[in-house]
Amino acid sequence: MRRRSGGPIAAFEMRGSVRHLIGHQGAVGHAKGGEAEASAHDGLTARAREVLQLLAEGKSNKEVASILGISTRTAQTHRAEIMHKLKLNSLSDLVRYAIRNGLIRP
């Protein structure tokens, strides 16, 4: 997958900034996503969003660790925390979540 020219988390940052500016009035929507998903998604840290993006693009924990300059164990911990916060049970659930929320293209 190609990354957007602004980097892997540019869309997240922009969406969060816009929501903050408009006071969370719902003017920024998600493709097929509900408010519960938007809230969980917005609750992730910038690093967790980077990890989510890379995992959804098909990167392994080892590849994520290498790209972000962290240990494999830290990448695994981020993955587990993301899945817990988003109430996902498998990597395929994570990929579906990323597609539904416009993080990656199908």
C-alpha positions in Angstrom: 0.0 0.0 0.0 1.2 3.5 -0.7 1.1 6.0 2.1 -0.4 9.3 1.7 2.1 12.1 1.0 1.5 13.6 4.5 2.6 10.4 6.2 0.7 7.5 7.8 -1.1 9.5 10.4 -1.8 12.8 8.6 -5.5 11.9 8.2 -5.9 11.1 11.8 -4.3 14.3 12.9 -6.4 16.4 10.5 -9.6 14.7 11.6 -8.8 15.2 15.3 -7.9 18.9 14.7 -11.1 19.5 12.7 -13.3 17.8 15.4 -11.6 19.9 18.1 -12.2 23.1 16.2 -15.9 22.4 15.5 -16.5 21.2 19.0 -17.3 17.6 18.2 -20.6 18.5 16.5 -20.4 15.6 14.1 -19.6 17.6 10.9 -16.7 15.2 10.1 -18.0 11.8 9.3 -16.5 8.4 8.9 -17.1 6.1 5.9 -19.6 3.6 7.3 -18.4 4.2 10.8 -20.5 4.9 13.8 -19.9 7.4 16.6 -18.8 4.6 19.0 -16.1 3.6 16.5 -15.1 7.2 16.0 -14.7 7.8 19.7 -12.6 4.7 20.2 -10.5 5.5 17.2 -10.0 9.1 18.4 -8.9 7.8 21.8 -5.8 6.2 20.4 -2.4 7.8 20.9 -0.5 9.1 17.9 1.9 6.1 18.2 -1.0 3.7 18.4 -2.5 5.2 15.3 0.9 4.7 13.5 1.0 1.1 14.6 -2.7 0.6 13.5 -1.9 2.0 10.1 1.1 -0.2 9.6 -0.6 -3.4 10.8 -3.6 -2.6 8.6 -1.2 -2.3 5.6 -0.1 -5.8 6.3 3.1 -5.2 8.2 4.2 -7.8 10.8 5.1 -6.9 14.4 8.7 -7.2 13.5 8.3 -4.9 10.5 6.4 -2.3 12.5 9.1 -2.4 15.1 11.8 -1.8 12.6 10.0 1.0 10.8 9.2 2.8 14.1 12.5 2.1 15.8 10.9 0.2 18.7 11.3 -3.4 20.0 9.2 -6.2 18.6 7.8 -6.7 22.1 6.7 -3.0 22.2 5.0 -3.4 18.8 3.2 -6.5 20.1 2.1 -4.5 23.2 0.8 -1.6 21.0 -1.1 -4.1 18.9 -2.7 -5.8 21.9 -3.7 -2.4 23.4 -5.2 -1.2 20.1 -7.2 -4.4 19.7 -8.4 -4.1 23.3 -9.4 -0.4 23.0 -11.2 -1.0 19.7 -12.8 -4.2 21.0 -11.3 -6.2 18.1 -10.6 -9.9 18.3 -8.3 -10.6 15.4 -6.0 -9.0 12.8 -8.7 -9.4 10.2 -11.1 -7.4 12.4 -8.3 -4.7 12.7 -8.0 -4.6 8.9 -11.8 -4.4 8.4 -11.9 -1.6 11.0 -9.1 0.3 9.1 -11.0 -0.1 5.8 -14.3 1.0 7.2 -12.7 4.1 8.8 -10.7 5.1 5.7 -7.3 4.3 7.1 -6.4 2.0 4.2 -8.0 1.3 0.8 -9.4 -2.2 0.1 
